[in-house]
Amino acid sequence: MANPLFSLTKEDFEWEFFRGSGPGGQNRNKRDTGCRCRHLPSGAIGRATEHRTQGLNRKAAFKRMAESKEFQTWVKRKAAGAEEIERTVEKSLSPENLRVEVVEEGKWTSAPNVLSKEE
């Protein structure tokens, strides 16, 4: 499995719950089943009120937020930046760029690079 380019945490999102409008009877009039999901870094928003339960509306709101143009643009920018960082790290970790040191008699000294291809 490849390492993810970036990750999302629950701190990246803000959730709001509210009473939906329109038909639906007592459940709709008494409970906060409507849901709004906001991705803070990108500003993308998803909103759902069509389901009778908050759980289903949460899923629908998250899906709409993830499919929004703002979120998709943010993902592309974030992935491009992460790939650039990954290439830089891989380049800096190549064997010819590593320096190997060992402790000899209580002091750090340079040692032959055991990872180099010069053998």
Secondary structure in CASP SS format (residue, H / E / C, confidence):
PFRMAT SS
TARGET T0000
AUTHOR 0000-0000-0000
METHOD secondary structure of the structure
MODEL  1
M C 1.00
A C 1.00
N C 1.00
P C 1.00
L C 1.00
F C 1.00
S C 1.00
L C 1.00
T C 1.00
K H 1.00
E H 1.00
D H 1.00
F E 1.00
E E 1.00
W E 1.00
E E 1.00
F E 1.00
F E 1.00
R C 1.00
G C 1.00
S C 1.00
G C 1.00
P C 1.00
G C 1.00
G H 1.00
Q H 1.00
N H 1.00
R H 1.00
N H 1.00
K H 1.00
R C 1.00
D C 1.00
T C 1.00
G E 1.00
C E 1.00
R E 1.00
C E 1.00
R E 1.00
H E 1.00
L C 1.00
P C 1.00
S C 1.00
G C 1.00
A E 1.00
I E 1.00
G E 1.00
R E 1.00
A E 1.00
T C 1.00
E C 1.00
H C 1.00
R C 1.00
T C 1.00
Q H 1.00
G H 1.00
L H 1.00
N H 1.00
R H 1.00
K H 1.00
A H 1.00
A H 1.00
F H 1.00
K H 1.00
R H 1.00
M H 1.00
A H 1.00
E H 1.00
S C 1.00
K H 1.00
E H 1.00
F H 1.00
Q H 1.00
T H 1.00
W H 1.00
V H 1.00
K H 1.00
R H 1.00
K H 1.00
A H 1.00
A H 1.00
G H 1.00
A H 1.00
E H 1.00
E H 1.00
I H 1.00
E H 1.00
R H 1.00
T H 1.00
V H 1.00
E H 1.00
K H 1.00
S H 1.00
L C 1.00
S C 1.00
P H 1.00
E H 1.00
N H 1.00
L C 1.00
R C 1.00
V C 1.00
E E 1.00
V E 1.00
V E 1.00
E E 1.00
E C 1.00
G C 1.00
K E 1.00
W E 1.00
T E 1.00
S E 1.00
A C 1.00
P C 1.00
N C 1.00
V C 1.00
L C 1.00
S C 1.00
K C 1.00
E C 1.00
E C 1.00
END
